[in-house]
Amino acid sequence: MLGEGFEYGESGVRAFTEIYGLLEKITVIEPADNARSEARVTTRVRHRPGASPLLFGRFLMNLGAFVSLEDISDALPPYREEVVSVEMDEPLRKAYEDMEEDIKKALREHRGNQSVASVALNALLAYPDRPYGFGDLLGREFNPETQRREPFLITATRDLDANFVYAKERRMVEEIKASLERGRKVQVYAVYTQKRDVTRRLERILAKEGIHVAVLTTEVAPELREAWYERQLHAGVQVVIAHPRLVQTGLDLWAFPDIFFAETGYSIYTLRQASRRSWRIGQRNNVNVKFFFYSGTMQETCVRLMGKKLLVSLAMEGKFATDGLQAIDEGDDILMAMARELVTEKGIGESADSVWKQLVEKQAEVFGVRAGETSPSEMEARPSEIDVPEVIIPPPATIPAVVTQLLMFGGSLESVPRHKPSRRPSSGATMTDQLGLFQS
């Protein structure tokens, strides 16, 4: 730091932060006591988490090596992804098809209405896994006569037997039992966890089969989730059910080599992160990831589009070239793509299985990811470091007006007192520093 022109001590730290860090300037304006007095203004500055890209280009780029899991895949156990298609039971199929027809009609009649697309498509995804308690599906549309958004009926859903175990649930129970017989614990993901909670339904079904199961919820703070998993493993839990977002980053689920998606949702980032939670450095067992869906439903459409989006995202990252870039229009999200396919029936004839087979082949070809089955080996439990909880700075006392200003990356900081003058780095932040960030 001395060589870069920063003095030792507080002044050098402050100068470094002005150039390469992030400072927050908070201005407090207290109201005047009367018309003749002036408002009192006080200002304070504090450090905030953050760094300028110049810091990376100047000090870190020539010293860093960036390695992804695929780069060391030859030293990791085999990783396999599989889609599992299940045919619906007849009562469920009939109820679903009736609801789907009503939703198609509503989408055509209220073209472009976001409330119809959101409510209806989420119902098509969630209803097969919990076909009761949905009630009437309502959309909202602006009425020019009343100048208000008024509700209208999309469809009236049918309540089926809540105690019946449906086809996909039976298939999941079979797969989970097969994994447990081989000594492999299972992580199950479901995305509907609030009003129409699927996780608790799966918990009840598995518990009736004599499987020791636990559900991870948002009540467990992020910094405590790793310890929560350790406690569950010590208690003999065989299956954990959770929303994929709760474990998508920061957790290594070595003890759960089998990962089952009861529902995928439509976030590519969440899916990519959650599906790799067990395939980490330190894993000794082969890792199997399975995506379950009902054939011929919006669930299959979602899984197929997710596979295409994943091909697109990997291609955009430079992993490989693919014609999948034209599969979905630029700027589309999964929800809108599903709505369009539902109305136009564009995706009929293309299965999710074929898309995911193509994805697995591409990954094996480019990354060298081994996908073959190997005999399961006993995995030694390794205690992992628990994330240090983030220190939350309490807000200032309640005041009439507070103006917060972020002084980013070299902004002037006239209000910061200095113990002694500090000289600027001799080189400064030049154009060359910035160009290094964009050169290959």
C-alpha positions in Angstrom: 0.0 0.0 0.0 2.9 2.3 0.7 4.2 1.6 -2.8 0.8 2.6 -4.2 1.0 6.0 -2.3 -1.3 5.2 0.7 0.1 6.3 4.0 0.1 4.0 7.0 -2.8 4.4 9.4 -6.3 5.8 9.3 -5.6 8.4 6.7 -4.3 5.8 4.2 -7.3 3.6 4.8 -9.6 6.5 4.2 -7.9 7.5 1.0 -8.0 3.9 -0.2 -11.7 3.7 0.5 -12.4 6.9 -1.4 -10.8 5.4 -4.5 -11.6 1.7 -4.4 -14.4 1.4 -1.8 -17.9 2.5 -1.1 -18.8 5.2 1.4 -22.2 6.2 2.6 -22.9 9.8 3.4 -25.9 10.4 5.6 -27.3 14.0 6.0 -29.7 14.6 8.8 -31.9 17.7 8.5 -33.7 18.7 11.6 -36.8 21.0 11.3 -36.5 24.6 12.3 -38.0 25.5 15.7 -39.7 28.6 14.3 -39.9 30.7 11.2 -36.8 32.7 12.0 -34.5 29.8 12.9 -32.6 27.7 10.4 -32.8 23.9 10.2 -29.8 22.2 11.6 -27.9 19.9 9.3 -25.5 17.2 10.4 -23.6 14.9 8.1 -21.8 11.6 8.9 -20.0 9.1 6.6 -19.5 5.4 7.1 -18.1 2.5 5.2 -20.4 0.2 3.3 -19.8 -3.2 1.7 -18.7 -2.8 -1.9 -15.6 -2.4 -4.1 -14.8 -0.6 -7.3 -14.1 -2.8 -10.4 -10.8 -0.9 -10.6 -9.7 -2.8 -7.5 -10.1 -6.1 -9.3 -8.4 -4.9 -12.4 -5.4 -3.3 -10.7 -4.6 -5.7 -7.9 -6.4 -9.1 -8.4 -6.8 -10.0 -12.1 -3.2 -11.0 -12.7 -3.1 -13.0 -9.4 -6.4 -14.9 -9.7 -7.4 -18.2 -11.1 -11.1 -18.7 -11.8 -12.2 -22.4 -11.6 -15.7 -23.7 -12.1 -16.9 -27.2 -11.0 -16.9 -28.3 -14.6 -13.1 -27.6 -14.8 -12.4 -30.1 -12.1 -15.2 -32.5 -13.0 -12.7 -35.3 -13.7 -11.9 -35.3 -10.0 -15.5 -35.2 -8.9 -17.9 -38.2 -8.8 -20.3 -38.8 -11.7 -23.2 -36.3 -12.0 -26.4 -37.3 -13.7 -29.6 -35.4 -14.5 -32.8 -37.1 -15.5 -36.4 -36.1 -16.2 -39.2 -38.4 -14.9 -42.5 -38.1 -16.7 -45.6 -39.5 -14.9 -49.1 -40.0 -16.3 -51.9 -38.4 -14.3 -54.7 -40.4 -12.6 -57.9 -40.2 -14.5 -59.9 -38.0 -12.0 -56.9 -35.6 -11.8 -56.5 -35.6 -15.6 -60.1 -34.7 -16.2 -60.1 -31.9 -13.6 -56.9 -30.5 -15.0 -58.0 -30.5 -18.6 -61.3 -28.7 -17.7 -59.3 -26.1 -15.9 -56.8 -25.8 -18.7 -59.6 -25.2 -21.3 -61.1 -22.4 -19.2 -57.7 -20.8 -18.8 -57.0 -20.9 -22.5 -60.3 -19.2 -23.1 -59.5 -16.5 -20.6 -56.0 -15.9 -22.0 -57.5 -15.4 -25.5 -60.3 -13.1 -24.3 -58.0 -11.0 -22.1 -54.9 -11.0 -24.2 -52.1 -9.2 -22.6 -53.6 -9.2 -19.1 -50.8 -10.0 -16.7 -53.1 -11.0 -13.9 -54.6 -13.8 -16.0 -51.2 -15.1 -17.0 -49.8 -15.1 -13.5 -52.7 -16.5 -11.6 -53.7 -19.1 -14.3 -50.2 -20.4 -15.1 -49.2 -20.8 -11.5 -52.5 -22.7 -10.9 -51.7 -25.0 -13.8 -48.3 -25.7 -12.3 -49.4 -26.2 -8.7 -52.9 -27.8 -9.0 -51.7 -31.3 -10.0 -49.5 -31.5 -6.9 -52.3 -30.3 -4.6 -55.7 -30.6 -6.3 -57.8 -29.0 -3.7 -58.3 -25.7 -1.9 -57.8 -23.5 -4.9 -61.3 -22.2 -5.1 -62.2 -19.7 -7.9 -59.4 -18.3 -9.9 -59.9 -14.6 -10.4 -58.3 -12.1 -12.7 -58.6 -8.3 -12.7 -59.3 -5.9 -15.5 -59.8 -2.2 -15.8 -63.4 -1.1 -16.2 -63.6 2.3 -18.1 -67.1 2.9 -16.7 -66.1 2.6 -13.0 -62.5 3.7 -13.6 -61.4 0.8 -11.4 -59.8 -2.7 -11.8 -62.6 -5.2 -11.2 -62.3 -8.9 -10.7 -63.7 -11.5 -13.1 -63.8 -15.3 -13.0 -61.2 -17.2 -14.9 -62.3 -20.7 -13.8 -63.8 -22.5 -10.8 -61.4 -25.3 -9.8 -62.5 -28.7 -8.7 -61.6 -30.1 -5.3 -60.3 -33.7 -5.4 -59.6 -36.1 -2.5 -57.0 -34.6 -0.3 -56.1 -37.9 1.3 -55.5 -39.8 -2.0 -51.8 -40.3 -3.0 -51.6 -39.3 -6.6 -49.4 -40.8 -9.4 -46.4 -38.5 -9.1 -46.3 -38.8 -5.4 -46.4 -42.6 -5.6 -43.5 -42.5 -8.1 -41.5 -40.2 -5.8 -42.1 -42.5 -2.9 -40.8 -45.4 -4.9 -37.7 -43.5 -6.0 -37.0 -42.3 -2.5 -37.4 -45.8 -1.1 -35.0 -47.1 -3.7 -32.4 -44.5 -2.8 -32.7 -45.2 0.9 -32.3 -48.9 0.3 -28.9 -48.1 -1.3 -28.0 -45.9 1.7 -28.5 -42.6 -0.1 -30.3 -39.8 1.6 -32.6 -37.6 -0.5 -33.1 -33.8 -0.8 -36.5 -32.9 -2.2 -37.4 -29.5 -3.7 -40.8 -27.9 -4.0 -41.5 -24.3 -4.9 -45.1 -23.8 -3.6 -44.7 -23.4 0.2 -47.1 -20.7 1.3 -50.9 -20.6 0.7 -50.9 -23.9 -1.2 -48.1 -25.6 0.6 -46.8 -28.7 -1.1 -43.9 -29.4 1.3 -46.2 -30.3 4.2 -48.3 -32.6 2.0 -45.1 -34.4 0.9 -44.0 -34.6 4.5 -47.2 -36.3 5.5 -47.1 -38.8 2.6 -43.5 -39.8 3.3 -44.0 -40.0 7.1 -46.9 -42.5 6.5 -44.4 -44.6 4.6 -42.2 -44.8 7.6 -39.6 -42.4 6.2 -37.9 -40.0 8.6 -38.4 -36.6 7.0 -37.9 -33.0 7.9 -39.0 -29.7 6.3 -36.6 -26.7 6.1 -38.6 -23.4 6.2 -37.7 -19.7 6.3 -38.1 -19.7 10.0 -34.5 -21.0 10.1 -32.2 -18.1 9.5 -29.7 -18.4 6.6 -26.6 -18.5 8.9 -28.2 -21.3 10.9 -29.3 -23.6 8.1 -26.0 -25.5 7.9 -26.2 -26.3 11.7 -29.9 -27.2 11.2 -28.9 -29.8 8.6 -26.2 -31.2 11.0 -28.8 -31.6 13.7 -31.3 -33.3 11.4 -28.6 -35.8 10.2 -27.7 -36.6 13.8 -31.4 -37.2 14.5 -31.5 -39.8 11.7 -33.4 -37.8 9.1 -33.4 -39.5 5.7 -35.2 -37.0 3.5 -35.3 -33.2 3.7 -37.9 -31.1 1.9 -37.3 -27.4 1.2 -37.8 -24.6 -1.3 -34.7 -24.5 -3.6 -34.0 -20.9 -2.8 -33.4 -21.7 0.9 -30.3 -23.8 0.0 -29.3 -22.4 -3.4 -26.1 -20.7 -2.2 -23.7 -21.3 0.7 -24.6 -24.9 1.6 -22.8 -28.1 0.7 -25.3 -31.0 1.0 -22.7 -33.8 0.8 -25.0 -36.1 2.8 -27.8 -36.0 0.1 -26.4 -37.4 -3.1 -29.9 -37.8 -4.6 -31.8 -34.6 -5.4 -35.4 -34.7 -6.5 -37.3 -31.7 -7.9 -41.0 -32.3 -7.2 -41.4 -28.8 -8.7 -38.8 -26.7 -10.5 -40.3 -23.2 -10.6 -39.1 -21.0 -13.5 -35.9 -19.4 -12.2 -32.8 -20.7 -14.2 -30.4 -19.3 -11.5 -32.2 -21.0 -8.7 -32.4 -24.3 -10.5 -28.7 -24.2 -11.5 -27.6 -23.4 -8.0 -29.9 -25.8 -6.1 -29.3 -28.8 -8.4 -25.5 -28.6 -7.7 -25.8 -28.4 -3.9 -24.6 -32.0 -3.5 -22.1 -32.1 -6.4 -19.3 -30.2 -4.5 -15.7 -30.6 -3.7 -15.6 -33.3 -1.0 -18.5 -35.4 -2.4 -17.6 -39.1 -2.7 -20.8 -40.6 -4.0 -22.3 -40.2 -7.5 -24.9 -37.5 -7.7 -28.3 -38.1 -9.2 -30.7 -35.2 -9.9 -34.3 -36.0 -11.1 -37.0 -33.7 -12.2 -40.5 -35.0 -11.8 -43.5 -33.7 -13.8 -46.9 -34.8 -15.1 -46.9 -35.7 -18.8 -48.9 -33.4 -21.1 -49.3 -30.6 -18.5 -47.9 -27.2 -17.9 -45.3 -28.8 -15.6 -43.8 -30.6 -18.6 -43.8 -27.4 -20.6 -42.0 -25.6 -17.8 -39.3 -28.3 -17.5 -38.8 -28.3 -21.2 -38.5 -24.5 -21.4 -36.2 -24.6 -18.4 -34.0 -27.0 -20.3 -33.9 -24.7 -23.4 -33.2 -21.7 -21.3 -30.4 -23.5 -19.6 -28.9 -24.3 -23.0 -29.2 -20.7 -23.9 -27.6 -19.4 -20.7 -24.7 -21.8 -21.1 -24.2 -20.7 -24.7 -24.3 -17.0 -23.7 -21.6 -17.7 -21.1 -19.5 -19.1 -23.9 -19.7 -22.7 -22.8 -20.9 -23.9 -26.2 -22.7 -22.9 -29.3 -26.3 -24.1 -29.8 -29.3 -23.4 -32.0 -31.3 -23.1 -28.8 -30.7 -19.4 -28.9 -33.7 -19.1 -31.3 -35.8 -21.5 -29.2 -37.3 -18.6 -27.1 -37.7 -15.1 -28.3 -35.2 -12.6 -26.9 -36.4 -11.0 -23.6 -38.9 -13.7 -22.9 -39.3 -15.1 -19.5 -40.5 -18.6 -18.7 -43.9 -17.4 -17.6 -44.7 -15.6 -20.8 -43.3 -18.4 -22.9 -45.6 -20.9 -21.2 -48.6 -18.6 -21.7 -47.9 -18.3 -25.4 -47.4 -22.1 -25.8 -50.6 -22.8 -23.9 -52.6 -20.6 -26.4 -50.8 -21.4 -29.6 -49.9 -25.1 -28.7 -46.6 -24.4 -30.3 -44.6 -26.8 -28.2 -46.8 -29.9 -28.8 -44.7 -32.8 -30.0 -41.5 -31.7 -28.4 -40.9 -33.5 -25.1 -39.0 -32.3 -22.1 -37.0 -35.6 -22.1 -35.5 -34.8 -25.5 -34.4 -31.3 -24.5 -32.8 -32.5 -21.3 -31.0 -35.3 -23.1 -29.5 -32.8 -25.5 -28.4 -30.7 -22.5 -26.8 -33.6 -20.8 -25.0 -34.6 -24.0 -23.7 -31.0 -24.4 -22.5 -30.9 -20.8 -20.7 -34.2 -21.2 -19.1 -33.2 -24.4 -17.8 -29.8 -23.3 -17.2 -30.2 -19.6 -16.3 -33.9 -19.5 -18.9 -34.4 -16.7 -19.2 -38.1 -16.1 -22.8 -39.2 -16.0 -22.5 -43.0 -15.5 -23.8 -44.8 -12.5 -21.2 -46.1 -10.0 -21.7 -48.2 -6.9 -22.5 -46.0 -3.9 -19.7 -45.7 -1.4 -19.9 -44.7 2.2 -19.3 -41.0 2.6 -17.4 -39.6 5.6 -19.3 -36.8 7.2 -17.3 -33.7 7.3 -18.3 -30.8 9.5 -18.5 -27.6 7.5 -17.7 -24.1 8.5 -20.8 -22.2 9.5 -21.2 -18.9 7.8 -20.5 -15.9 10.0 -23.7 -14.0 10.5 -23.8 -10.6 8.9 -23.5 -7.7 11.3 -26.5 -5.4 10.9 -25.8 -1.8 11.8 -28.8 -0.4 13.6 -30.4 2.6 11.9 -30.0 6.0 13.5 -32.6 7.4 15.8 -35.9 8.5 14.4 -35.5 11.9 12.9 -37.6 14.2 10.7 -35.5 13.9 7.6 -32.6 11.8 6.5 -30.8 12.0 3.2 -28.5 9.1 2.4 -25.9 9.5 -0.3 -23.6 6.8 -1.6 -20.2 8.1 -2.7 -19.0 5.5 -5.1 -15.5 4.8 -6.4 -13.5 8.0 -6.2 -16.3 10.5 -5.4 -15.2 13.6 -3.5 -15.6 13.5 0.2 -15.2 17.0 1.5 -17.0 16.3 4.7 -14.7 13.6 6.0 -12.2 14.9 8.5 -8.6 13.9 8.1 -6.1 13.5 10.8 -3.3 14.4 8.4 -3.0 14.9 4.6 -2.7 11.7 2.6 -1.2 11.7 -0.8 -2.9 10.1 -3.7 -1.6 7.0 -5.5 1.1 8.1 -7.9 -0.6 6.1 -10.7 -4.2 6.9 -10.0 -7.2 5.3 -11.6 -6.3 5.5 -15.3 -8.0 4.5 -18.4 -5.6 1.6 -18.7 -6.9 0.2 -15.4 -10.4 0.1 -16.8 -9.5 -1.3 -20.2 -8.0 -4.4 -18.5 -11.5 -5.3 -17.3 -12.8 -5.7 -20.8 -9.8 -7.3 -22.6 -9.7 -11.1 -23.0 
